[in-house]
Structure formats: structure tokens, C-alpha cells
């Protein structure tokens, strides 16, 4: 048994899978402590995971909500730049506060979200560490388009050139983060980063993306990369009140833009206008971004709630309208539900492209979004059985996986840990 530390980006789409993985490790007799800012403490402790606060000066209580409200109003490259600046600020804080926090917690190894740069803390302290991808994995491999872009994984020379140029473009934008990291690595006497893969663990890169949802490519997958499956323990989710008696028995369309980029009234109104008049009931989860009352009367009289019990609603859904956040996509596929994807920013275009390549969704660009175009997509997915059949193919693949346990197996194998459970 071991005591492991974990660093995780402070967003629901990262905290939920991280706490699920930590729970699986604790069931095997290991201890896990998550290092995070004040606003994440309640979520971590509610999942039964030990918490160690960092960033008290930079991130007092309430900071996360303000940052999320700012992000909710941004799209595309503006949202990506804002996210990178958040990561840069978080990296600076982790490099400053992380070493002492890790020493105090007396952990033996670190699990590091790829959206954070805490692997540098492990290098400084001489601890082994493993990269975890809660979004599609960072792959400095020109066979894969960077997941910030929504194109498919063509294997021809032109496609691979395009991918290389895109990787170079994104690295240029992220230069301030690497400068910040290398300044601290130099101060610690560590070799500076010279390439993107330097920021990944040399031991293992574990992603909750199922291989069945990844692009099909020629040749071997990148060394050290392990696909598992969704990191999910339904019992760890908080109970959410919901007016179940208002469901009327019609096919259910569930719409959610996640918990980060959910501040666009225009998109929510477009969704309601597109679904009005269909023989289906629309349920919208605002994800905490906008007060439902602010939307006023909406076309088609949809059921609108601030938060929804997503896992339970997906069991009843005929279709999901989503921003293509990986967690919502994986949870929908776990129930065999096809989707209409409206990717907004960050990793969402890449997730949507993977989903489209597998035939389980129709993608509608946010730049061309209007009620008529979205209604056409919704009607197509509802009426053409090939989308549900493709989603069910992925559902069967996911059902054969146990993401948290498989990841725990890999962590134990790589770190050579003894467990109270046999490896699966």
C-alpha cells in the first residue's frame, strides 16, 4: 500500500474523474491526497478523499466561480488563450506551493492531470509521477490533429503537415507557460523542457478516453500511452433535486453545455427554438452558468433547471445536445445515446471530431449555428437509426471496460505497488 498525491485542474470535468480514480485506489488500500485550491475542497472531501489546500494567497474562496464566469462568456481562440493564462497562473502557484505541500503530505508518488504542470514538483523532489488525461491525451504525434481543432485524423502527407503546423501554432501560444516552467526548473537545477513530450511522464500516460473512441491510425500508438475508459463512480456524484413528475413520456432530448462554457443565452435560445414543435421533450441543464429565470419564456416550453442529475437523465434520453465535453460524451455513450455536438472551445472540437468519425453524432459548428440548422441535425439523429446504432457500438465497448480499475492496475504496475486486490 502507498500514499499517493494528485494534482488536478479545478474544473468539474477534471475533479469528477480524478476523485473516481482516487476512490478506486483507496478501495485497494492506498491513500490518496488531492492538492487543490479552496473552492475544490468540498467536492474532494465529499468524495471521501483527503485534501491538502494550496494557493491560499492566489485563490481565496470564490475565485473559481469568478474565473468560470469569465470563461463562460468566451469562445474559440479567446477561450483557449484565457484557459492558457489560467494554466500559467496555476502553474506558477503549484511550482511555488507544491514542493512544501508534497513534503508535508509525505506522499510516495504523484498523479498529475495533464492540464497542470506538477510533474515538475515530482522531478524536483525526486518522486515518480504519472500523467493523467481527463481530456483527449496530449499527443506530440503528427498522425493526430491537436484536440483544439475539429478535423479528422487524415494519414496522408498533407494532413500530417497540417497537424505539425497546428502543433507548432499551439506551442507558440503556450510559450509563456513553458518559460515559467523552465525558469523554475533552472532554479532547481533541472534540465529545461525543450519539446512538448518533456511535460509528460516518462513512466506512463493514462487517459480515460476509450481506444474505441480514438481516431483509427496506421502504425503503433505512442509509447507509454494507455487508453482505459471513463473514470466514473456514480455513487460519488452529489444528489441533485429534479422535478421528475414533469417528464411527460415523450422522447427526451437532454441539452447541456457543461459547467464551464455555459454562459451563452443565445445558444440556449437557439436550442429551444430548434426543438420547439418536435415530438420530444427538451430538458436543459444550465450547469450553474445562468439563472433559468433569466431566460424567461422559451419556445416549446422546455424544462430548464440550474443543475440536472445527468447520469439518471441519460438513461431516459433519446438524444443529447452537448458542447462535446469529454465527460458528457462518455456518460452519454455509456448509455448508448447519440448526440448533436456544438463544440465551443478548448478540447471540445477534438472530442466532437472523434465522435463524428465513429458515426455517433452530427457536429454543428458554433459559427454556423442557427435554429434551422440545429433542428435539421436533431431531426436527423432522432430519425436515422445509424447514429444510435453507432453509439451502442461504443456503449458495448465501454461496458467491457472498468476505467478506474484499469487505471489503478496500470498505476500499481508502473509504480510497483502492492495492492489488497489482484490486478485485473
Secondary structure, 3 states (H helix, E strand, C coil): CCEEEEECCCCHHHHHHHHHHHHHHHHCCCEEEEEECHHHHHHHHHCCCEEEECCCCCCCCCHHHHHHHHHHCCCHHHHHHHHHHHHHHHHHHHHHHHHHHHHHHCCCEEEEECCCCCHHHHHHHCCEEEEEECCCCCCCCCCCCCCCCCCCCCCCHHHHHHHHHHHHHHHHHCHHHHHHHHHHHHHHCCCCCCCHHHHCCCCCEEECCCHHHCCCCCCCCCCCEEECCCCCCHHHCCCCCCCHHHCCCCEEEEEECCCCCCCCHHHHHHHHHHHCCCCEEEEEECCCCCCHHHHCCCCCCCEEECCCCHHHHHCCEEEEEECCCHHHHHHHHHCCCCEEECCCCCCHHHHHHHHHHCCCEEECCHHHCCHHHHHHHHHHHHHCHHHHHHHHHHHHHHHCCCHHHHHHHHHHHHHCCCCCCCCC
